[in-house]
Amino acid sequence: MTGTVYKSTGSWYVVKDDSGEIYQARIKGIFRMDKLTSTNPLAVGDKVAFEIENELEKSVMITEIFPRRNYINRKSPSHRLHHHIVASNLDQCVLFATLKEPRTSQGFIDRFLVAAESYQIPAIVVFNKFDIYQDKEMEKFEVMRSNYEAVGYKVLKISVKEKTGLSEVMSLLNKKSTLISGHSGVGKSSFINYLLPDLALRTKDVSGWSGKGLHTTTFAEMFDLPEGGCIIDTPGIREFGLVDIEKTELSHYFPEMRQFLHLCQFNNCLHFNEQDCAVKEAVEKEIISIDRYVSYLTIMETIETKTY
């Protein structure tokens, strides 16, 4: 039998077969013995083969993981040499961000977009809590929207609380497999409750003393949409550490830089302090946003040079 992983706790899984039946599943020990650097051998969205263990209790054993079309991963927060697969077999990803209560930094957004670019997964940035933005946040939003839209990203503004702007986001989810991610407290669960009110996902206010969101989603989980397609809700992410990206590759995942890469004097140009760098020249001419360039340099500093 075959099906799709709908929920992962790290030790057991929920699998839905091709006819819609739900099973509790575990995996064969062989998967844990594979030389994987991932902290989770199985991710939500994976297509799998399984065998019935107990028909009455609807428990199954997963025997095979089919090749992934794509996936989003990030550095494991508990082990710097390992990565964690957030979700697989995606059509797109939606990053929920806020400029207040809590504030999502541009660095976090850019790291997420780099991860999506590296696996050629279209990304959309949705700024929530528009109802509490004041002039400072509005000005910041307009600058960020202009910068991201200029390089091809769709940027939307919504207020889940006021129920404004939600229809456009919903239309983008139709008949697609979509990862929904972001910091805790940015309104992911509230948005999903609006989409699927019968779920009644837990939501919490932002922590008053820290300004950071409180975790509500504990495990990644997939939900089917009434009009077709599905969404994958993920636990709130404080940091998004990139993996498997070389310093010489990073500029390829900034769309605005690609057209200038072949114009640099050096093939291995890192666009930092090299002479005759076309990327730096484009920044000076304001063709490339200085904010995005600063993000690029900041990310570059966090990439470890591999030794062989």
Secondary structure, DSSP 8 states (H G I E B T S, - for coil): -EEEEEEE-SS-EEEEETTS-EEEEEE-HHHHHS---BS-SS-TT-EEEEEEEETTTTEEEEEEE---S-EEEEE-SS-TT-EEEEEES-SEEEEEE-BSSSB--HHHHHHHHHHHHHTT--EEEEE--GGG--HHHHHHHHHHHHHHHHTT-EEEE-BTTTTBSHHHHHHHHTTSEEEEEE-TTSSHHHHHHHH-TTT--------TTT--------SEEEEE-TTS-EEEE----S-----S--TTTGGGGSHHHHHHHTTSSSTT--SSS-SS-HHHHHHHTTSS-HHHHHHHHHHHHHS-----
